[in-house]
Amino acid sequence: MSTTEFSDAIREFEHDGETYKIADLTVLEEKGLCDLDKLPVSIRILLESVLRNADGGQIDADSVRAAASWEPDVPDAEVPFTVSRVVLQDLTGVPAVVDLAALRSAADRKGVDPTVVEPEVPCDLVIDHSVQVDHFGTEDAYEQNVEIEYERNEERYRAIKWAQQAFDEFNVVPPGTGIVHQVNLEHLGRVVHEREEDGDQWLYPDTLVGTDSHTPMIGGIGVVGWGVGGIEAEAALLGQPINMSLPEVVGVRLSGELPEGATATDLVLHITERLREVGVVDKFVEFYGPGVSQLSVADRATISNMAPEQGSTISMFPVDEKTLEYLELTGRDEEHIELIREYLEAQGLFGEQDPEFTETVDFDLGEVEPSLAGHKKPHQRIPMGDLDEHFPNLLEEQGVLGPGGEPAIGDGGGVAADSGEAGPGLALDEKVPVELEDGTEVEIGHGDVLVSAITSCTNTSNPSVMVGAGLLARNAAEQGLEVPDYVKTSLAPGSRVVTEYLERSGLLEDLEELGYHVVGYGCTTCIGNSGPLPKPIEDAIDRHDLWTTSVLSGNRNFEARIHPKIQANYLASPPLVVAYGLAGKMDIDLENEPIGTNDDGEEVYLEDIWPDTEEIRQTIHDSISPEMFEEKYASVYEGDERWEALDAPTGDVYDWDPESTYIREPPFFQDFPLEKPGVDNVDDARALMTLGDTVTTDHISPAGLFSEDLPAGQWLKERGVEPHEFNTYGSRRGNHEVMMRGTFANVRIENEMLDGKEGGYTIHHPTGEETTVFEASERYREDDTPLIVMAGEELGTGSSRDWAAKGTDLLGIRATIGKSYERIYRDNLIGMGVLPLQFEDGEGWEELGLEGDEYYEISGLEDGLEPNAELTVTAEDDDGDVTEFTVTAQVDTPMAVEYVENGGVLHLVLRRLLNEELN
């Protein structure tokens, strides 16, 4: 553990007759290295990890001093942070399993015992991202969807089950249990670990990284954890410290109380908007002040969940009495809860804190009003009362409507969807008739809600909004209100406990009466697994270029994520999801317009059915107990009869099937050299794409459905896979052939070389031909031409999607050049050996007058790479005109440089393991 200089920091701690070892932070204060009370809580937790793991190797005495040196004007210091555990979800967990299996295969080929590749910290993989809403609105929707889930994903699940037996400390939570972040919050999170290591009993804070950007939700119970790509998570699993620069910490001082009618969702949309304005990318956020005590732990977790939407690395609350009450409510062991209190008090980490911060933001809870976010960004908050004006203005901005709500092109009117004729555009108040497959006749137009989904850990973890949705449904049903037939309704609880308390309170029946039946336990609509819309509706959308909408209680609403045919997507609280489902349209002011009419023909307004706050509190009190959590999580790793019957491979080395279209050995570690390749200048490169601002990881590596005319679909069809069996990109992440063909292939991505055309297309510059991004990259590869991609602000914002970086690498892209990056995508690029470069302030490819058809050289790497190195890019067009500009390598630490020089972080880990065994 600790080096000699700090060996006296490892002390004994007595509790209830047991003796533990701890890394005592107060020793550092005694040595004059820091003032603990002034350090943010998150920094103290980082410091404890460094102190406890200092061994004179990768983590030494200088590392401890660096971590202890934090102050508001943050020093330029590197901290090697070792997490206590890792969590994976299945869409990112499967490629992690595939990579670990590939590492073992590489070791085996070198004649090294493959079990040298072994997780060194515990890992939980929760299967929650694969269930799709194929069936809905019926009592057996859940069973039907789970059956289809197993049929689609059997091969993937076998690989996961292989990993469960092949690796120690690798636990799997099978399908149909819950959403990873909610399971993490309700069960996996320990706050303080009590573990035996090398014969000693240790206590230390619970810390983690997870392969989902919403991992920071665990900050609601005071645990430091954040999202990383699978690449970095695998390295952490293999014992590699996360080398990071000391972060700035923004303190958000909460005051006041939420007003009547405002929900936790409304609060988080306000905070997300505010912190995006402040700018918290790459920063830690901690909440403090008198308002903290006004928030339940579920409300805190709702806020922490949306750290990625705020832009921060983490978003955490202190551990206090309410935290311990929540742990008790969720069935945690009472003795462990008391141990948490005593340990954290001894370390100065319990209760209200008032440390120093890099920056302080004041936020008054009393200013929160009912809101939604949309139409394509989670931080685009819209007051509920403004939606009736927002939507027409949006359609005018998009060129769909002209002034006055008339079609921008065409004469309006509309034609029958089944006429087979191309129809004109519709005016805002016009509808087109559609006959559904069961004979039901409906009318749809711009703004109509086609998907209304209660989903996502953000809100299903919070009983107040879930009970609120149930009570609103009850009140609406009593008034005789119904959801229109064209609305696809769904309820995807974040854990089985949610279903239990909704059943116990009688509210599940009320939700089902409006069509909100349980469809599965997973992210569903929020991850893009909303499932198909009726074909006649899709045809009508295409024929009339309709801007239809979805409303979901999720955290992500990026373009084409929810459904490729739905143009505008809105985030809202579960009660508002039901309300807009009932209204059937988004272009409505629910503060002043009726939501519908009752059985007597009288107008019903939202305020008539909105649940009373006290009724919500009483329902929660009467319906939720610790026994529910204890019962539902008692067999969390066992799964149902389907999981038990799944026949999975066994052994230390995975048996790759060369015919598989789901699980294939990736090329990253084949023909693996024992010497690191290093870096050098890039000569005669071509630009594969020129992109604008806010290109998300969904744009770069989509997770949803894809068609047979795209490269990924063509590859599958060539191997006999029919389009209805394609599944999603997310489910194919164990197959690099599909994923590299899906990179930069989102149907909404716009390559600026093509003047407004959407989709994964580009220009192959030597010939001037327009082709797919993948086909162009293959042609460049044949000519040994290196590639770059240029973009604007916030490149890679969104989900922690490792394939956004893996695909970038496999397309032959040596460097990306953007105005700014989202942290996880930047780190993933580094983790794959791709250089993330940044334009100087005020510059970009457009400002420099670049077209993307130039030849590019990146110089300054001939002597290697230094952290934050300034490099020179030279662009020369066919006329010989030269543009030269400076970029900064967004490679912040010496360890990140090591990753790039080795071709990636896993390459570095494998190279070390092999050299240790062979030398």
Summary of the structure (lengths in Angstrom):
residues: 919
radius of gyration: 27.0
end to end distance: 25.6
largest distance: 85.3
contacts: 3458
relative contact order: 0.11
helix: 38%
strand: 19%
